[in-house]
Amino acid sequence: MAQNNLEVGMKCIKYMLLCVTAIFVLTSALIISVGTTIYAIYYDVSFFLDTHQFSPVIFIIVIGVIMLFVSLFGCIGALKESTCLVNIFAVILSLVLVLEVSAAIAAYTLRAQVADMLEENLKDAIHWYYNSYEVTDAFDFIQSRLNCCGVDSYLDWGEVNANKPSISVANITVPYSCCAQTHYEVIGEVEIDECVKLYANGCLPRITYLIYQSAGLLGAGAMTIAFIQVIGIVFSFSLARSIRKAKSERERRRWEIQERMVNAYTSLNPDKEKSTPIVYVPFHGQTTA
């Protein structure tokens, strides 16, 4: 009865571990997808970010790839009832759990520093807009994509000396990428494309919100995966313990069966073995004396 209960319990844990590892595969693919998407967002504004801002994103992508391969240990170990593979799966999962918690902490820490860092980088870079192609491309990209102008507002361009064709609004020269709405008109043989409306908001709040939300999503995703990993670690160690118990019980039962088979033919204590009485049966035709 105890053996049956042990077998049933081990099967339950095994199938639950298989379900958890299947969830790991899906969540690993999801976290890789989220990580690459956020990396692409960071890359678009990478000119205004410090290099260490990419660390949590790269960390999360690497963790997702590791989890994808580690899940194989859990699946194979559960199917083959291998204590070694299941223990390896649990140990690596524990290490990845520590890495994920570290990535989540790093993401939330960098999120608190992003506003000041972005403000400083944007205000330093805006003065090089007309002198550096990299700055020109970076500002034109964020202003056209995020529908913004300047750092805090379009007034920031009043401090920049324009030496290229631009839009002049209220004695302030702004880049063409600040234009939100244009009016196209043909006068005679001249085509006129006039800007009639500028983006009202600055780029700093937009980029800060974008990075802030992305970092928060990374941290929340890492903590969610970490919670699932805790369940997987518990199931893994429980399954490994159940496998050891089941194998020990099987060995004990096999040993008992072997002992019974041996005892059926020979005694383990020949000194105490009782001698079987010999009975003489007379042959046919033999006469008694």
LUMDREN-203898 format. One line per 5 residues: number of its first residue (from 1); their letters; for each residue x negated, y, z negated of C-alpha. Coordinates in nm, 4 decimals. Each point is the difference from the previous one (the first is absolute). Example, Ala and Ser with C-alpha at 12.3 -4.5 7.8 and 13.67 -1.06 7.14 Angstrom:
! LUMDREN-203898
1 = AS = -1.2300 -0.4500 -0.7800  -0.1370 0.3440 0.0660
END
This chain:
! LUMDREN-203898
1 = MAQNN = 0.0000 0.0000 0.0000  -0.2812 0.2371 -0.0923  -0.1764 -0.0900 0.3241  0.3110 0.0836 0.2030  0.0405 0.3339 -0.1773
6 = LEVGM = -0.3658 0.0820 0.0675  0.0355 -0.0865 0.3683  0.3179 0.2085 0.0337  -0.1614 0.2963 -0.1767  -0.3083 -0.0217 0.2196
11 = KCIKY = 0.2105 -0.0091 0.3158  0.1956 0.3064 -0.1135  -0.3194 0.1942 -0.0684  -0.1495 -0.1183 0.3304  0.2954 0.1191 0.2057
16 = MLLCV = 0.0152 0.3278 -0.1906  -0.3709 0.0524 0.0690  0.0606 -0.0708 0.3685  0.2743 0.2636 -0.0017  -0.2300 0.2485 -0.1732
21 = TAIFV = -0.2817 -0.0633 0.2483  0.2471 0.0462 0.2861  0.0966 0.3329 -0.1550  -0.3719 0.0814 -0.0240  -0.0394 -0.0570 0.3724
26 = LTSAL = 0.2894 0.2354 0.0775  -0.1081 0.2651 -0.2487  -0.3601 -0.0248 0.1241  0.1160 0.0727 0.3542  0.2168 0.2820 -0.1331
31 = IISVG = -0.2767 0.1575 -0.2055  -0.2406 -0.0207 0.2960  0.2615 0.1712 0.2162  0.0613 0.2733 -0.2595  -0.3731 0.0459 -0.0558
36 = TTIYA = -0.0779 0.0362 0.3701  0.2910 0.2436 0.0439  -0.1197 0.2192 -0.2872  -0.3562 -0.0264 0.1319  0.1253 0.1333 0.3333
41 = IYYDV = 0.1714 0.2891 -0.1813  -0.3175 0.0769 -0.1916  -0.2034 -0.0249 0.3188  0.2171 0.2644 0.1689  -0.0924 0.2516 -0.2713
46 = SFFLD = -0.3401 -0.1524 -0.0779  -0.1788 0.3242 0.0913  0.1441 0.1625 -0.3128  -0.0450 -0.3006 -0.2298  -0.3027 -0.1160 -0.1923
51 = THQFS = -0.1408 -0.3416 0.0822  0.0922 -0.1522 -0.3373  0.3681 0.0683 0.0720  -0.0062 -0.2979 0.2366  -0.1298 -0.2408 -0.2660
56 = PVIFI = 0.3395 -0.1108 -0.1463  0.1434 -0.0516 0.3501  -0.2916 -0.2141 0.1164  0.0099 -0.1804 -0.3349  0.3669 -0.0899 0.0461
61 = IVIGV = -0.0547 -0.1254 0.3559  -0.2908 -0.2205 -0.1124  0.2100 -0.1355 -0.2887  0.2815 -0.0848 0.2415  -0.2391 -0.1929 0.2256
66 = IMLFV = -0.1483 -0.1862 -0.2983  0.3462 -0.0927 -0.1289  0.0947 -0.1296 0.3440  -0.2872 -0.2497 -0.0033  0.0241 -0.0793 -0.3716
71 = SLFGC = 0.3612 -0.1053 0.0447  -0.1267 -0.3000 0.1978  -0.1680 -0.1360 -0.3145  0.3285 0.0162 -0.1877  0.1991 -0.1684 0.2777
76 = IGALK = -0.2503 -0.2784 0.0647  -0.0665 -0.0525 -0.3717  0.3717 -0.0265 -0.0790  0.0714 -0.2373 0.2870  -0.2953 -0.2296 -0.0720
81 = ESTCL = 0.0318 0.0394 -0.3767  -0.3655 0.1002 -0.0187  -0.0940 0.1425 -0.3388  -0.3201 0.1504 0.1436  0.1735 0.1936 0.2800
86 = VNIFA = 0.2771 0.1225 -0.2280  -0.2521 0.1211 -0.2576  -0.2035 0.1747 0.2713  0.3208 0.1652 0.1201  0.0846 0.1183 -0.3511
91 = VILSL = -0.3516 0.1312 -0.0711  -0.0278 0.1917 0.3285  0.3516 0.1317 -0.0532  -0.1060 0.1287 -0.3425  -0.3002 0.1794 0.1529
96 = VLVLE = 0.2177 0.1529 0.2717  0.2434 0.1105 -0.2712  -0.2797 0.1982 -0.1683  -0.0907 0.1567 0.3363  0.3608 0.0972 0.0654
101 = VSAAI = 0.0405 0.1662 -0.3382  -0.3239 0.1889 0.0681  0.1284 0.1098 0.3417  0.3289 0.1180 -0.1516  -0.1808 0.2012 -0.2682
106 = AAYTL = -0.2326 0.1502 0.2616  0.2953 0.0941 0.2232  0.1845 0.1782 -0.2818  -0.3201 0.1732 -0.1139  -0.0802 0.1291 0.3482
111 = RAQVA = 0.3582 0.1127 0.0423  -0.0441 0.2406 -0.2898  -0.3120 0.1485 0.1619  0.1228 0.0295 0.3568  0.1697 0.3444 -0.0260
116 = DMLEE = -0.3073 0.1944 -0.1120  -0.2271 -0.1866 0.2398  0.2259 0.0632 0.3005  0.0463 0.3676 -0.0805  -0.3748 0.0545 -0.0190
121 = NLKDA = -0.0714 -0.1932 0.3207  0.2770 0.1702 0.1994  -0.0980 0.3519 -0.1059  -0.3645 -0.0674 0.0793  0.0773 -0.1527 0.3399
126 = IHWYY = 0.2480 0.2612 0.1242  -0.2771 0.2592 0.0415  -0.1746 -0.2312 0.2501  0.3067 -0.0516 0.2177  -0.1261 0.2067 0.2939
131 = NSYEV = -0.3622 -0.1160 -0.0358  0.0261 -0.3779 -0.0369  0.1811 -0.2364 0.2353  0.0459 -0.2523 -0.2825  0.1727 0.2559 -0.2211
136 = TDAFD = 0.2083 0.1212 0.2945  0.1214 -0.3503 0.0830  0.0637 -0.0843 -0.3665  0.2070 0.3144 -0.0684  0.1908 -0.0227 0.3283
141 = FIQSR = 0.0851 -0.3623 -0.0763  0.1354 0.0562 -0.3520  0.1826 0.3224 0.0934  0.1774 -0.1551 0.2980  0.0715 -0.3352 -0.1679
146 = LNCCG = 0.0977 0.1272 -0.3453  0.1797 0.3136 0.1292  -0.2051 0.2391 -0.2094  -0.2255 0.3022 0.0439  -0.3010 0.1048 -0.2038
151 = VDSYL = -0.0881 -0.1253 -0.3457  0.2764 0.1568 -0.2102  0.1690 0.1922 0.2840  -0.0773 0.1569 0.3373  -0.1404 0.3034 -0.1854
156 = DWGEV = -0.3186 -0.1985 -0.0657  -0.0928 0.0504 0.3656  -0.0290 0.3736 -0.0637  -0.3359 -0.0655 -0.1678  -0.1359 -0.1838 0.3053
161 = NANKP = -0.1717 0.1888 0.2827  0.1535 -0.1236 0.3254  -0.2280 -0.0150 0.3047  0.2255 -0.2142 0.2211  0.3457 0.0529 0.1540
166 = SISVA = 0.2612 -0.0365 -0.2735  0.3406 0.1214 -0.1101  0.0257 0.3438 -0.1581  0.2773 0.0454 -0.2547  0.0229 0.3114 -0.2201
171 = NITVP = -0.3675 0.0834 0.0610  -0.0958 -0.3569 -0.0980  -0.1509 -0.2354 0.2551  0.1036 -0.3634 -0.0404  -0.0806 -0.3111 0.2127
176 = YSCCA = 0.2455 -0.1282 0.2575  0.0525 -0.3101 -0.2158  0.1862 0.2210 -0.2513  0.2767 0.0665 0.2485  0.3273 -0.1711 -0.0893
181 = QTHYE = 0.2106 0.1304 0.2888  -0.0892 0.1501 0.3338  0.1952 0.1918 0.2625  -0.0867 -0.0804 0.3593  0.0749 0.2678 0.2603
186 = VIGEV = -0.1018 0.0691 0.3583  -0.0368 0.3670 0.0961  -0.0704 0.0312 0.3676  -0.2853 -0.2365 0.0657  -0.1222 0.0037 -0.3609
191 = EIDEC = 0.0891 -0.2776 -0.2408  0.0256 0.1154 -0.3603  0.0132 -0.2427 -0.2907  0.0586 0.2161 -0.3047  -0.0011 -0.1219 -0.3603
196 = VKLYA = 0.3143 0.1198 -0.1747  -0.0248 -0.1923 -0.3264  -0.2853 -0.1135 -0.2267  -0.0113 -0.2814 -0.2518  0.0863 0.1563 -0.3328
201 = NGCLP = -0.1656 -0.2476 -0.2361  -0.3696 -0.0414 -0.0688  -0.1835 -0.3267 0.0610  -0.1336 -0.0465 -0.3533  0.3352 -0.1043 -0.1581
206 = RITYL = 0.0727 -0.2313 0.2938  -0.3346 -0.1813 -0.0064  0.0003 -0.0138 -0.3813  0.3454 -0.1588 -0.0003  -0.1046 -0.2460 0.2713
211 = IYQSA = -0.3130 -0.1115 -0.1853  0.1768 0.0065 -0.3365  0.2795 -0.2271 0.1192  -0.2404 -0.2328 0.1805  -0.2165 -0.0399 -0.3102
216 = GLLGA = 0.3105 -0.0625 -0.2115  0.1170 -0.2649 0.2461  -0.3398 -0.1688 -0.0191  0.0072 -0.0035 -0.3798  0.3576 -0.1275 -0.0165
221 = GAMTI = -0.0713 -0.2694 0.2585  -0.3106 -0.1147 -0.1846  0.1849 -0.0243 -0.3329  0.2892 -0.1892 0.1611  -0.2363 -0.2541 0.1535
226 = AFIQV = -0.1822 -0.0234 -0.3330  0.3250 -0.0947 -0.1748  0.0614 -0.2772 0.2530  -0.3572 -0.1152 -0.0451  0.0461 -0.0367 -0.3749
231 = IGIVF = 0.2879 -0.2402 0.0690  -0.2159 -0.1891 0.2499  -0.2879 -0.0276 -0.2487  0.2294 -0.1379 -0.2706  0.1503 -0.2564 0.2403
236 = SFSLA = -0.3459 -0.0977 0.1268  -0.1431 -0.0751 -0.3418  0.3231 -0.1759 -0.1013  -0.0127 -0.2170 0.3122  -0.3690 -0.0812 -0.0572
241 = RSIRK = 0.0768 -0.1060 -0.3563  0.2969 -0.2086 0.1139  -0.2104 -0.1674 0.2697  -0.2656 -0.0902 -0.2571  0.2616 -0.1422 -0.2351
246 = AKSER = 0.1659 -0.1968 0.2795  -0.3304 -0.1439 0.1186  -0.0986 -0.0910 -0.3556  0.3361 -0.1680 -0.0513  -0.0360 -0.1896 0.3272
251 = ERRRW = -0.3475 -0.1197 -0.0958  0.1264 -0.1092 -0.3408  0.2895 -0.1943 0.1543  -0.2333 -0.1569 0.2583  -0.2386 -0.1043 -0.2768
256 = EIQER = 0.2868 -0.1529 -0.2009  0.1190 -0.1972 0.3022  -0.3490 -0.1293 0.0625  -0.0343 -0.1022 -0.3652  0.3281 -0.1867 0.0121
261 = MVNAY = -0.1026 -0.1850 0.3141  -0.3323 -0.0966 -0.1595  0.1674 -0.1121 -0.3228  0.2354 -0.2200 0.1968  -0.2948 -0.2274 0.0953
266 = TSLNP = -0.2656 0.0464 -0.2606  -0.0043 0.1098 -0.3571  -0.1963 0.3026 -0.1057  -0.0869 -0.1837 -0.3272  -0.1117 -0.3525 0.0935
271 = DKEKS = -0.1192 -0.0802 -0.3577  0.3507 0.0410 -0.1314  0.1614 -0.1759 0.2876  0.1963 -0.3082 -0.1078  -0.0946 -0.3291 0.1656
276 = TPIVY = 0.2731 -0.1637 0.1962  0.0727 -0.3577 -0.1218  -0.0833 -0.2754 0.2486  0.2803 -0.2443 0.0766  -0.0905 -0.3358 0.1504
281 = VPFHG = 0.2599 -0.1393 0.2364  -0.0299 -0.3727 0.0652  -0.0220 -0.1226 0.3568  0.2762 -0.2074 0.1461  -0.0444 -0.3591 -0.0937
286 = QTTA = -0.2344 0.0755 -0.2868  0.0855 -0.2011 -0.3085  -0.0413 0.1240 -0.3452  -0.2435 -0.1792 -0.2259
END
